[in-house]
Amino acid sequence: MKRERKENTISFIIGFIIFVILMFPLYWMIVTALKTQVEIFQVPTPLWPKNLTLEAFQSQFSESSATMKGFKNSFLIAFSSMVISTVLSIPAAYGLARFRFNAKKLLILFFLMMQMLPSTLILTPLYIMFSKVGLLNNYLAPILADATLGIPFSIIILRTYFLSIPKELDEAAAIDGCNPVTSFFKIMLPIAKPGVIVAAVFSFVYAWGDLIYGITFMTDPNMRPITSNIYNYVQQYQTLWNATMAFGLVAIFPIVLIFIFMQKYIVSGLTNGAVKA
């Protein structure tokens, strides 16, 4: 009993240290946003502002029209990209999980490699393609570009989730008279709901946090996503770090809400889909 209590104490201490390390950047963002520019550059920099101010946050709301336009554009781009990524990934992941064909391993390797490609590597080819078809300065350009990030991840996540579903369910559905399409929509898809939610959430997060596609394909400032507003605080001779941190906190607020309200499905989808490869 004493040994078990000691192990629990050690585990708690280690867990708390890891928690502090992971949360410190967020704490530093909040503290920096509450400081004045003068206090930010003090040496040593105080861990808590001596002259607490909300001016950095007030500046976000004083420019509410630009901020709201950015939120609207980001939501439109992220939501549309999420829908495209999820709709295309579900049947692709199901096919890779349930059917056998010669190029199966090659396709899985291809999707894994697509996840590792940096956005800058495919930026120029995408720009040339979109310019030729007249999609520049059009919402469809960043939507399709962001979908290229979400689709490979969604396929890998959903494939492992479909693999965790027993094949006996397919056989039972066939015995009951269901064809593969009916079995997929009525049985497999409802069971895979947590995995689908995980794929959708991360596709939305990828698209919401995009900056490079939004500013490259959109020349009209009124059509750019919320992330492009960060350049408003990078001036010629200085960077307004308190306003930049306040902007970052405002920009990530919707994502934080999504993870708070969807955490049950996210945890279930990640853990259940991690039992097979």
N, C-alpha and C positions, 0 to 999 in steps of 0.2 A: 504493500500500500504506500509506504514511504517512498519507495523507488519510483512508483508510478506518478506520485505527486511531484517528485523532483523532475521527472521527464516532461510532465505537463508544463511545469514552470519554465523549463528551458525552452520548450517549444513556443510558449507564449512570448518569451523574451525575444527569440529569434524572429517570430512572426511580427512582433511590434517594431523591431528594428527595420525589417524589410518594408513594413507599411510606412514608416517615417521616411525612408529613402525614396519610396515611390511617390509619396504625396508631397514631398518637399518642393518640387518644381511648381505644383499648383499653389501651394502656400506662398511661394516667392512671387508668383504672378499676382496674387491678391494683394500682398504687402506692397509690391512695387506700384500697383495701380492706386494705392492709397497714399503714396508718398508724393512730395513735390519734386520737381526736377533737381533742385539744389540738394535735397536730402539723398536722392538716389546716388549721386556722385560723391557723397561723403566717404572719407576713409578713416576708420572702418565704417562700413555701411551698417546701419542699425537693423536688427532683426525685426523690429516693429516700428512703424512711423511715429516720430515724436510729435509731428504736426500733421495729424490725420486730416486728409482732404478728399472730397468726393468730386473734385473738379474734372478728373479724368473720365469718370462715369457720366457726369453731367454733359460733357462734350459729345458723348455718344448719342444722347437723347436730344441735344440741341441741333444735331444733324439728323434728326429722325427721318426726314424724307429720304435722304440718301441711304440711311441704314435700313429702312423698310423696303426700299427698292432692292437693295442687296439681298435681304432675307427672302423676298418674293422670288427673285431670280434664282437664288441658290436652291430654294425649295422646288421650284419648277424643274430645274436641271437634275437635282438629286433624286426627286421622286420619279421622274420619267426614266432616268438611267436605271433606277432600282427595278422598275417594272420590266424594262427590256432585259436586264440581266437575269432576273428571276424567272421570267417566262421562258427564255431560251435555255437557261441552265437546268431546269427541272427535267425536261425530256432527255437532254444530253446526259445528265448524271444518271438517270434511270437506265438508259441504254448501256452505259459503261458498267453499271452495277449488275445488270441482269442478263445481258446477252454476250455471247462469245463470238468474236471475229478476229481476223488476223492482225489488224492494225490497232488492236485495243491498247496494248501496252505503250505503243508509240504515241497514241493520242493522249494518254494520261501523262506521259513524259512531256509532250508538247504543252499541255495546260500548266504543268509545273514550271516549265521554262518561261511561259508567258507571265507568270506571277513575278519572276525575277527580273524581267525587263524594266528598266527605268523609263519613266514617262518621256524624258528628253530624247530617248532613242527613237521613239516612234512619232515624236512631235512633228518633225519635218515631213515625213511621208504623209501623215494625216493632213497637214496643212496644204500640201500640194493636191491631195485628193479632194479635199473640201473646196479648195479654190476653183478647181476645174468643174465641179458640179454646182457651184454657186451657193455653198452653204456657209461661207464666212459671214460673220455678223448675224448669225442665225442660231436660235437656241438648239437646233438639232445637232449642230457641230459638237459642242461640249457634251451633249447628252450621249451621242454615239461614242465619243472619245472616252468618256468616263465608264461607259458600259464595257469597254475593252479591259478595264481594270477589274470590274466586278464579276464578269463572266467566268474567268479561270478559277478565281477563288470560290465562287458559288458552286461550280461543277465539282471541285475537289471535296468541298464540305458535304454536298448533297450525295455524292457517290458513296462516301463512307457511311452516310446515314442510311441510304437504301441497302447497303450491304449488311447493316445490322438488323434489317427486317427479315425474318425467316422466309425462305423460299416456299415453305409449306403453305403459306397464305396464298401464294399464287396458284398452287396446285388445288387448294380447297376452292378458290374462286372459279377455277376452270371446271371443276366437278359440278359446281352449282350453275354452270352455264354461262359464266362471264367470259367474254373475249378479252384479249390483253389490254385493249383500250379501256373497256369498262372496268376491269380489275384495277387498272392504274388510277383512274379518277375516283372510283368509289371506295377503294381499300387502301392502296399504297399512299396516295396523296394525303388523305386525312391522318394516317399514321405518321407520315413524315412532316407533319405540320411544324414541330419545333425546329427541325432542320431547315425548312423553308424560311421560317422567320429569321433564323440566324443568317442565312444567305442574304435575305432582303435587307436586314439591318446593316450588315457590313457593306453591302453594295451602296446603301444610302450614305453611310459614313464616308466611304471612299469618295463619292461624288461631292458630298458637302464640303469636304476638306480640300478639294481640288483648287489650285490657283493657276498653274501653268496653262492648262487648256482654256480656262475662262478668260485670261487676259490675252492669249494668243489668237483665239478664234473670234473674239468679240472686241471690235474696235469702238463700239458705242459704250461709253461709261455707264449709261442708264440700263444696259443689258448685262453688265458684268455681275458675277456672284459676290456675295458678302466678303469673301476672302480678299478680293482685290482692293477693298477699302484700307487695307493695312498700309498701302503706299501713301495715304493721306498724312501719316505720322512720321514718314521718313523724309526729312527736309534736307536742303543742300548742305547745311553746316552742322546739323544735329538730328538726332532721333528722339522723338518724344516718347520715352520709354514708359512713363506712367499711362499715357493715352494708348500706347500700343498694347500694354498688358490688359487694360480695361477693355479694349476692343476684342482681344483674344477671348476674354472671359464671356463677353456678350455673344461672340460668334459661336462658341462651343456650348452655350446654354441649351439649345434644342437637342444636341446630341446627348448631353447629360440626362435630360428628361427621358429620352428614348431608352437609354440603358437602365434608368431607374424603374420605368414602368414595364420594360420587356425583359428584365433580368431573369425571371423564372424560365422563360422560353429559351433565352440565350444559353443559360447554364445547361438546361436539359438538352438542347440541340448539340452543343459542343461535346458534352460528356457521352451522350448516347451514340453520337457519330464517330467517336474516337476508339471504338472497340475493335474495328477491323480496318485493314488498309488495302 
